């Protein structure tokens, strides 16, 4: 575990990131990423007890993105051609159970957190919830933290959300 001051810094980063995404400030969010970002959400399956290795389909992911694809997606969401987000979702991200660990790599931290996203669209659709665990790698770049890697493990094997157009 990291010391209290570092834990506060890691937690503040995640809270600030969530606020940017909830407000739709995607270009500012892109500024929090490293050039070599890896942003993934493996497909999860339900398996028999004790078969933890098989809980993710070998190599399959809902998304596996780099900085280029994240920038393209953020630009599209900010523009007039994001059909899956018209009207835009109203989201609220709740980040909890934050645990930070020092990495073997200097100036990097491994951060585990839980994520609960509330999403509302239109006035007639039932609101959606996405619950997940995240494993992030935060890297100190020029005296500030940046997201270098994010692995998202959703709690459901079958996603009940209409689409995955939002960032988790």
N, C-alpha and C positions, 0 to 999 in steps of 0.2 A: 504494500500500500504506500501511497505517497504521503507527504506531510500535509498538515492542515492548510497551509497557504497555497500549495500546489493544487490540492483538492478543490479549493475555492476557485482558483483560476480555471481549472478544467470544467467545473460545474458552470461557471459564468459563461464560458465559451459556448457550451451546449444550450444554455438558456438564451443567450443572445442570438445564436443560430436559429433556434426555434421561433423567436420573435420575428426575425427577418423573413423566414418562410411563411409564417402566418400572415404577415403584412403584404406578402407578394413582392418583396424586394429581392428579386432573383439575381440581378446583376451584383448587388452587394453580397449575396450569399456566395456567388461564384468567386468573389474576392477572398473568401475564407478557405478556398481549396488550394492544395499544392499543385504544381504542374504535372506531377505523376500520380494524381488521385486515382484510386480504384474504388468504385462505388457499386456494390453488388447485393442482390437479394436472391439467394439460392432457392430453388423449388423445394418445399418441404413435403414429406410424405409421412403417413402414419404407419408405424411398424410394430412388430411384436415387442413386448417388454424385453429389455436387455440387448436389443439390436440397435444401439445408438449410432453405429457407423452408417446404417442404411436410412437415417432420417432425412437425408438430403439426397436428391437424385443426382447421381454422379455427374458433376459438371454442368447440370442444367440450372438455369437461373431465369427468374422473371426479368431481371436486367443485370448487366455486367458492363459498367460504363467507365469511360475515362474523361479527362477534362474536355476534350473536343465534343463528345456526345452530350455531356452535361451542359456545356455552353449552348449548343444547338437547341436542346430541350428548353433551357431557361429563356432563350431568345424567343422561341415559338410561344411559350406560355405568356410572355409579356406582350406579344403582338396580337394581330387580328385573326390569326389562322389556327388557334388552338381550339379546334372544334369540340374536343372532349372536355374542355374547360370553359364552355360558353353556355350559360354564365359561369364565372369563376366560382370554384368551391370556396366556402368559408370554412377555414380549418382552425383547430386549436390543438397544439402539440403539448403533451404533458410528458416531461422527462423526469424520471425518478431512479432510485436505487443506483446512483452513480458511484462507481468504484474505479479509482485510478491506480495504475501500477507503473512503475518505472520500466522502461524497455532496455534491452541490451544495446540498442542503438542510441548513441548520445543525442540529447535534445528531442527524444520521442517518448510519448506516453501511450500506454494501452488503456483505453477507457471502456468499461462495460456500463451500459445503462439500459433502462426499460423505457419504451416509448408507447404512448397511447395517443392516437390521433382521432379527433372528432372531426367529421366532415359533413357539411350540409350543402345541398345544392337545390336550388329552386325552393318553392314553398310546398310542393306536393310530394317530393321524394322523402322516403324515410332516411333519417340521418344514418351515417355509417361510422363504424369504429374499426380501427386497425390497431392491434396490439402486437408488439414485437420486442425482441431483445436486440441491442446493437453492440457490436464490438468495433470500436473506432481506434485508429492510430492518429494521435495529434502530434504534430511536429512544430517545434519552435523555429520560426523563420524570421530573421531580423527583429527579434525581441517580441514577436507576437505568435500566437498559436494558429496553426492552419490544419485543416483536415486532410490527412494523407491517405486514409483508407477507411471505408465503412462497409461492414458486413451486417446485413439485416436478416434476422431470423424471425419470421412471423410466427405467431402462435397457432394459426390455423393452417391445415393442409389445403383447404379449399377457401380461397379468398372470397369474401362476400361483398367486396366493393365493386362498383360498376367498372372502374378502370384504375390503372396505376399512374395516372398523369401527374399526381403530386409527388413531391420529394419527401422521403421518409428520413 
